[in-house]
Amino acid sequence: MGKIRTTLIVSTYNRPDALAVCLDSVRHQTLLPDEVVIGDDGSGPETRETIETISKDFPVPIKHVWHEDDGFRLAQMRNKSIAASSGEYIVEIDGDVFLHPRFMEDHMRLAKKGYYAKGGRVNLDKQLSDEICSARASRRIYPWTKGIENKRENGFRFKALSLYLAPRYRKHASPALGCNMSFWKEDFIKVNGYDEGYVGWGCEDHDFARRLQRSGIKKRYLKFAGIVYHLWHEDKYNYNVENNRRREREQNEKQAVRCEVGVDQYI
């Protein structure tokens, strides 16, 4: 397989300090994406100003995709972002994480037709997150770093073991994590992307991955590779989570492959 053109999708909402940290970690990747698309779910002007400043000397082009603030519409914004992308392979994160320097390298190692990749995350506590956001710069985090709140084990990176585990680890569980996954754009379009019936936090990533699997796409798991560090925040947007869970159950019962309201309206 020749050179794969990659797009890194970064979803954000009114956290310009965290977004600056995230983009700083992208800048220091051993393998850069070909472009970054920032999907902005209605942030104020400080986010736009942050992106404009960082874009001036960023090593790859940055696109800023924005829509008006009308509640938590992550599924819709991810669809719009991927519709605006030029890459054939999509790597997807959130703007409140930052990346291990070999994050992109690890994802691209697993890029193979007929598969998507799902990673995990290391959760940082409030004090460490505040320190990092205040500096607006990423830093190296190790499994023994003080300030890891949980999932410390996800901070270990073992290349050989990760390759062995990729098709084997949690093969029938944990289908997706929206802040750390990758897939072929053509597969995304085939299932019509994210289901915009999911409003508010939760379940849109699992639903998308289940539909990928029903379409014949298999999962590879990034265990001990593709590491992201999640910056602490309050859980503000889970007001609709029970409705989202109900929708997910209904879609699973239907064995849905292609969602009705998805990315096709933006392409």
Secondary structure, DSSP 8 states (H G I E B T S, - for coil): -----EEEEEEESS-HHHHHHHHHHHHT-SS--SEEEEEESS--HHHHHHHHHHHTT-SS-EEEEE----S--HHHHHHHHHHT---SEEEEEETTEEE-TTHHHHHHHT--TTEEEE---EEE-HHHHHHHHHHTS-----TT-TTEEE-GGGG---HHHHHHHTTTTTTTS----TTEEEEEHHHHHHTTSS-TT--SSSSHHHHHHHHHHHTT-EEEE-SSSS-EEE--------TTHHHHHHHHHHHHHHT-SS-SSSGGGG-
